Amino acid sequence: MRRALSLPALTLALAGCSVPELTLAQTANESADAGVYTCLPNLDGVLDFAELQPTLNVPVNYVVSPPGVSRTVDLVAQVGADGNNFWDFSQSFANDVTATIAASPLNAKWYQASFPSGQWAAPLDVADTLEGVYSTDTQAIYLLGAASTEESPKEGKTLLVYGTPVAIYRFPLQVGSVWVSTGTVQGGVINGLPYDGTDTYAVTDDATGEMDLPAYVFTQVHRVRTTVTQSPSAGKTQVTQQTSFLFECFGEIVRATSALNETNQNFTTAAEVRRLASQ
């Protein structure tokens, strides 16, 4: 009767920075004219506050494995002839679907009053039936909870408010960054049913390297691993692994999410894979 929450789709909402395609592998001090673009990658090995901010109401396209279709993934960094890490996610799949996702303000959302410090929301699932609510400051980006997109969906509404915000990304984010953040829900609702529980997020930025996609090559991505342990007050504990690849000013460009109760961070079968598509 209990539906497990998806991992946060946070950086899907952050991928709306206006960076021209031709500058994906350029640094900010090269001769390209920045023009109106407010964030250009400088490839300094650090994701700071200014390089990982949401752009509201800017749609971003991802290619996503269809629901119920698993994908084989290789999350282990390969080493190229130049001695640098790389990951190859460039293979195309005929049955991939396109998801267009955007962060949005909380204005007029039915759950706005439940998140007084919320700054924006973003879909947690491709169908946008569930939304995460977020805020940010110079120290971190926080997940405040989640709610069903509609107030009265046919399966029953969801409203989960963390008593303490969960730090999804702490700044500066760089290789070696490690932290654990916990959110506790009391008096929550999932699909119209009462829910209390604790979610623990263990996050590690453990490698950088090149990422090859069908449409792009990113020269310095960060591999960020998140293990989410969901412990309801009544019911079984569930664990999900997520590996995200982040790039300066673009946010999350690739995500692989494991099946439930996967223990290996280098899982090879993903329940869902999302990749930045040509815009």
C-alpha positions, 0 to 999 in steps of 0.5 A: 500500500505504500509507494516509495518516493523517487530520488530527488530530480533536483538537478534536472531543474538546474540544467537551464543555464543559458550556455551555448552548445559551442562552449561546452568544452571551453573555459570562461577565459577563452576568446568566446564572447559570453554575451548574455550568458550568465554562467560559463564553465571554468573547469576548475574542478569545483561546483560552487554556488553560482554554478549550480543554481536553478533557472525557473520556467526553462524547459530542458530535454532529457532522453529517458529509458521507458518505465519498466525497462532496465538499462545496462550501465557502466558507472566505473570510470574508464581511463583513456590514453591521456590518463584521464577518466571517462564514461561513455553514455553515447549509445542510442536506444530506439525505445528511449523517450523524451522528457521535458522538465522545468523548475517552477515557482511555488506560486499557486501550487496547492501545497505552497503553504506547507513549505513556507521557505520553499523557493521552487519545485521540480518533477520527481518523476518523468510523468510529473505526478510528484514534485520535490520542493527545494530551497538554496543558499550559499551553503547548500541546495536543500530538499524540503519535501515532496507533494503530488502535482495535483491536490486530488489525484485519483490515487490520492494526494501525497504531502511529505514535509521534512522537519529539517531540510535535507542537503542534496548538494553542499558547496563547494562540491568537489572530489572528496566531498562527503556528507550525510543528511536526514529528513524526518516526516511526521503526519505525512500522506502518501497516496492518501494514506498516513505516513511517518518515516525518516529518509537518510541521504549519504552523498559522495563526490568521488571522481571527475572525468569526461562524459560522452553523450549522443549529442555532446561531450562534456570534458569535466563532469563530477560523479556524485553518488547518493544512497537513500535509505527510507525507513518508515515507522511501519514497514520495511526499510528500502535503499536506492542508489543513484549516480549523477554526473554534474557539469558546471552551469548545466547541473545534472547531465546524466543520472542512473537510478538502481532498483530498490534495495541495490547495495552496490554503488557500481550497479550494472542494471539501472531501473532508469537512465536519464541523459541530457538531450540536444535542446 
